[in-house]
Amino acid sequence: MIAVGVQTWGTDVAALRRYWAAADALGYARVTYGDGLWEWTHDGWTLLAALALETRRCRIGPAVTYAFDRAAHHVSWLAKRAVAVDHLSNGRLDVRFAVGAEAPGVADSWRRHGIAYPRPAERLARLETVVHALRRLWAGDAVTSASLGLREARVTPAPVQRGGPPVWIAAMRPRAIALAARCADGWEASFLPPAAFGNAAAQLDAALAMAGRPRDGVRRSVEVDAALLDAPAPVAAVIERFCRRRGIARDHPLLDAALVGDTDAVVARARAYGAAGATDLMVGFDDFPETAMLERFGTRVLPALSARAA
């Protein structure tokens, strides 16, 4: 069975609370909220505390969070915040990391806040060090790390989840995928069509073998957009609106990785990701923060995916 989660962002807290409660009630497996200094989010970890209290069943976590520099998230504060959210959610927290993007302007967006943005190899090395330190802090160990500035550091209380929350790493390139294979419980790719996702999953399999870990030891997720039409709306109109909202042309490759169309088309596409190796889909709905597509997907697509699994 492929688990389906939803991504959320934005600064309208009332709308977010409605959306989170609806997603939880509809049976979505996960709900995430963005983290970072972007204009389209509040402080991510503060909002995760609210998300924990607004939901009862779904797993929660940051869409991604960042730990490539102490000023982005100091490892001890990150461990402490994660423990608090794990308690508030009664053990439903996942901690999802990103290694950072190379798109133009990304480095400057961090540096203008006084946060260093190292080269990719250094970001990967720092993230691996942080993940190992987090796991030890959650285990109650005294942690010393010159690179992280820790000297016999401890974090209490312990998290609800034994060993700490599962760690996910979003990774698209070979070195980052290898990092996920070495130290993550889950791996996520973004906006890949099923065949390309399958190729990336094969890279993960090879990296897991190199790391001496079993293939089923790491969950596999893909982030996708979705626009589920309501009959009798024409598919062309839904695609046109999707492209307009994303600011893309009709031939943009993002459409190849989106769940767009009627229920049958979206179910078939979701199953194609499952056949390519995905255990999870993380969906961003086209009409967010409205809940129409969330509800439509929850009542039409989720049961169809569950029926297939049964």
Number of C-alpha atoms within 10 A of each C-alpha: 14 22 18 22 23 25 22 19 21 16 13 12 13 8 14 22 17 14 22 29 17 18 23 20 15 17 17 22 19 25 27 28 25 23 23 18 14 12 8 12 17 19 14 20 21 12 23 27 20 17 24 25 15 17 20 14 16 22 21 29 31 24 24 21 24 21 23 29 19 18 14 19 16 16 24 22 12 19 27 20 16 24 24 21 28 26 19 18 24 17 19 22 30 23 24 24 25 21 25 21 12 10 7 8 10 12 17 13 14 17 12 9 11 11 16 16 18 14 12 16 11 14 20 21 14 19 22 21 18 25 21 13 23 25 17 19 24 25 18 17 16 14 19 14 13 7 10 17 13 15 11 9 16 19 20 14 13 19 25 20 16 11 15 23 25 17 20 26 26 26 23 18 11 13 14 23 25 20 22 26 28 19 20 23 20 22 28 27 23 17 17 22 21 22 15 15 24 19 14 22 21 14 17 25 20 16 21 23 14 12 14 11 15 11 14 10 12 22 16 23 27 24 22 24 23 23 24 27 21 15 10 7 11 12 17 11 12 19 18 14 15 23 18 12 11 12 10 14 13 13 9 10 13 18 21 14 22 23 23 22 23 21 19 13 14 21 20 15 19 24 18 16 24 20 14 19 22 25 19 24 24 25 23 21 24 21 16 17 19 14 17 16 19 25 16 16 24 19 13 16 22 19 14 17 18 12 10 11 9 7
